[in-house]
Amino acid sequence: MFDCDDCSAALTCEGCASLGPSCGWCAGDNLCINVDSSDGFSATYFTDSNKILTDSKCGFIGNFTVAGDCSAADATYEAPSWVHDPYWSAQIWYMELINVKEAWDNGYTGLGIQIQFNDDGVDDTHPDFKGRISTADSCDVYASASSGEDQHGTHCAGFAAASANQNCTVGVAPGVTLASCNIFANYSYSADFYEQMTTDLYLAISIENNDISSNSWGIDACTFSSDDDGRRRHLEDADSSCPFLSDPDDSPCSAVNCSDWSTMPNIACDVAISAYCEDDSNFDADADACEDYLDLWSSCEYNSLSSNAQSVLRGAVNNGRNGLGTIYVFAAGNEYTTGDDVNFEGYLNSRFTITVGAVGHEGYHSSYSSQGAAVHVSAPGGDIEYVHNMVTAFPIASGKSCGDATMGTSFATPVVSGVAALILEANPGLGWRDVQGILANTSQMVDSSDADWVINSAGFHHSYKYGFGLIDAGAATSLAVDWVNWAKTKSFTKSMYPSETIEDAFSDDTPGATVTSTVTFSDVLDFVEHAEVYLTCIHPRRGDLEVVLTSPSGVTSLLAMKRPEDSHDYSSFKFMTLRNWGEPAEGSWSLSVTDMNADTYDDDDDTTATFTSWKLQLHGHGYDTSDDSDDESDVPWWVILLSVLVVMVLAIYAGYKFFMTKKPMATLETSKSSECELT
């Protein structure tokens, strides 16, 4: 990647100075350079050929520290008195970006919190982790199957959890304990890898003890398919039985048009399911099936979640941490330059997970970090224009215990996991949604001139690249202390069946006519958290389609853009957006579909591209938590009993007065609540 001479290999000012006067340290670029060359520096140190040294902070010889004086370089973000790790100066840049010292200064190190790392294992012999890994809360295989092959997992564990000692670096939350699952050793790497992974057993290990699940891995679209065309057609509902309650008269299980549950429901069956689930009493009684049914038959051209994966995640957020919910953190991926979007990976557009993008040294979007409306937050992951990026622990068996792990959203993810641990230490009673809410409230807008940013009607800012912004450990822990837990989730669904033709684009510069369909919600939610769209379209090349959701306030979410993808149709395909966070549900929501690429059809292709149907599912809560909290056990039983007795006495007295006075009976008006409460 760069001219790896003796100077450039040094990761700290002290290491650079020890090499003699020919090497100079630039703290601005975290770089040791040979200053004996004729021009004072060498441009070969930079991986970006368009970047010259005069554009960097090391552009002038006066910016270098030479001959051992490192006091000024190390003072740029001084380590706390309890941090003695020798490579602190190499990690200053990312620790400063996330404002971690403010959280540390308030006493938070993650003490009492446990993070599970699902990766290629964690080196339990490393000084930064030795004696801190709970094997009882880990998978059977938690380290590498072969010596030194747990490099990636060891890196990730280091960013979140490395001890404050005299070895390598310190983690964001050095007080946590760890659990580990080597997902590549517990599952065989084969064409069936996806099916094995979606058993998701590693996501459900000791959910009562593993507070946070950190996942720096992903399954790229179609990678593990044995199909000839390289794309999966995976039926998600394995048992082929009706997932709904059979008792209600209008249950889809007894609907005439829903006889075959092994395939995607036809339009008539879909209408029956929608009618059933849009009835509030049915949704309340059959919440899991109604909320998940759209996922059960989605095709797997891209790795949408299986019904089992959805069940595992739901079970952990409902039951993990003694009912407060496991905090799932996932890497957004490194496919920005290929046009990939987090809405095309099932773990990344789930409301149960926090999807993490990456930034470089200056706090700007990393050139590789995947984008999308479901990105929740960003954290340092490094970028290509810097020689050194994310310095952390290496497996002892690799021959070194510390080094530069380079860059990736893989490394931004454990930074967020570490901050989540600090948040939970500040307030252990937070629910999983509360942690998401705290991050949405406190993450910082960076690169404010970027066109991706929107500020919605509730005042939240969101970007496809950055999510709610760059994570701020100090602000997050401060807000967490007095945070009042949100009320239970309420979910509402609306369906439309436009069945309108999608016109082919006139040219690559002139899109086809946009087809738009609208659904309307009443004032069912004061605060939308996650908005999910399930789209069904017939189209011979769906990568040509742009899909946009517009909220009542006018905020737009680009759910799918023109992309190099040749697969056809969307079959109840799920998209999710966070750009309406905090907005009310009331009003008209529109979904627009546009063909952006000309010559979609082959001459012998008689397919009519059609916007067949779509559904919008909103999840959120109300502002008033007094009668709708997740903890319903605060009222003593004797108070409830006394209240019932008082009501009975008053009712008897009122009846007596009625018969004695013979006044006409007043009309009693009742109203049925339209709010369906989910745990």
Phi, psi and omega in degrees: 000332181205171182290094189276070174273186183300323183291308188293341179287342180288136183258348181228164177299317180299318178295322179293314182296329182291347182273355175106177187291348180283348181249134179237143183255130174248109181294329182299320178254007178053051194220136174255125187231146174289111183264008179269356180291165189299326181261005176091352179195171183230123182291349181289356180285344187259133181284336179270111185293344180275351182263123176254157187296331179292346175271352185258176178284352179256024188288341182232144186300334180290346180275359184266148169260122184234150171068034165093358180271097185251007184297319181291320180296319183283345183275358184296329176207083192296137180289148173300162185297336183269000179259117181237018183292132189293340182254024178304318183295336179282342181250003180307317188300318183275332175293322179291321180301324183266004176057044186287330184297329177298318177294316178299317181298335177272006172096009184262123176230005183091011182301131180088359181250146180237132178248130174261129179255116177261106190199215178262020177107163177235133180289105183281358176265353182291138181303334180284346184232350187303127179080004184246358181265122178277102180292333180293334181256014181250170172292166178303320175252111185243348175246189182285147176290329177237148185303125175087357183273004178262039186293310185297315180294324178293318174306307186299317178298324180297317181298323183272322201225004182304140182294152169276098182215208180250034179229124173056241186240176176248142179279167178300323181232076186290353181268357184284163164258165187237152163230158186217146173223117174279092186291341180274339176271329180280347179226138182282140181276101186205184177296340179265012184302319182299315179298321179294316182296324184281004164290336170057027180298326181293338178277353183239020179283122174045055183293346177282338182249327180276102185288324186230137177247113184257124189231101180256055180212166177199160177250105181297151185308126169069005186298320189257029181270142174263000179293150182298323183274005176075015181229141182279146165233085191251118178284117188281331183270097192289326189270355174059025178250157180296126184276355186265165174296141183267348186289313184302146181298327182263021180299135176300339180299332181254006180290140183300323186272006183239051185277337185244107182265010180267356182229169176302130181302141174286175185301316182296320177292320179300320177297319180295319178296316181297317180297321179294312186283338178278354170279123188300320182293323177294316181298320181295322183278335188231045192299313184298315181294318181293323182286329187259348192299331181294333180278341193293332185243010184294137181287159191245044172302322169242154195285075171294158184288140172286165177298326179291318178298317178300319181294319180295313180297316180298317180299322182286323179285337176276325189244340180296156180052044178057040175096353179276337173103133175293141177266110180263127180237127183230145176285137181291335182106167188242039187247027182302317186289342177264005177082014181286159185223143183295343178287358178251019171227124191298327179286338187269341177246029174268139179290348180276354185238158173252114182265131192244124171265176185237152172233161178265195187300327183271000181087010179263157182311128177291140189300340184257345193290121182298149185243178174150163183292348180261002175293130185265317187202162177237157179208163181299132176222355181088170178204170193289337185281359178248143180291312180246143182231265190262097180274133184195192183288145172241151176301140180303322183292347179284350180102352175211150182262355185208148179177187181268114179279002182073242192209166177150156173295341174304326185267336173292328184297310178294336173298315177293320177300320178296317178296321177300323178294320177297320179298315181291328175293321180295327179209090184294347182271007181288141172277168182298325178287329178295322176297316176300318181295320179297317178296321178295325182281332191246348181292145191263135174290124175239161179052052190297341180279352181295135186291346181289340185289140170225143171249115187277182186292344177268358178091003178275138176258142181212145179227145175298327182277319190254353190066225178282355176130190179281128185297142183232102185296320180296311180294321182295315181291325178296317179292327184297327188305312184252017181296134175264122185302142179292158174292169179301153178295139170240138185230139181221144184232140171230146183233148175220149182231074186293324181047049180254147181288136175262114182284142177293149177298147179286325175202176179294340179260352182233101183295163172287173180295135180285134175257126185234138176229147188230139170238155183233132176250146170278191184278060185277336181225132173278331189221103176282132174259296182240133174247123183244132178247134175242114189248134172239119179224146168259122181199134183290340178213089190291344175296346178280348190268137170256131183237126185227131173258134178239127182275170178303333180277353181095002177288130181256146175235115175281107184271326176214135177246168174304128188213156181283073182223128185259357181294157187252153172066152163245122180247096184048044184284135186266133169236154177222143177229147175251004188285351177256017182306123176090347180283155174284156181282335191300133177123190185262129176248131184241141174243127182243137179235130183224135173277121186256000187227127182286164176059044178294322191265139169287159182301328182262013181263115181259017179295136173258113180294129187222132169277096191280304184200165173202158179226145176240122178244120180254134177241137179181207183205174174261167180285330184275111181262002188293328182242019187212036183277163178290340180255107183256018186254011185283336184272120181298152184297327184289333176292318179297315180298316179298320179298318179298317180296319179298317179298318180297317179298316180296323179294318179297317180295320180296321177295319179299314180297324181297311183290330180285323183266344180054037175279151179296146181288132176287150178284127179265118181263131177241151177225140180265124181295140178262009183263121180261117184265131179238150176276000000 
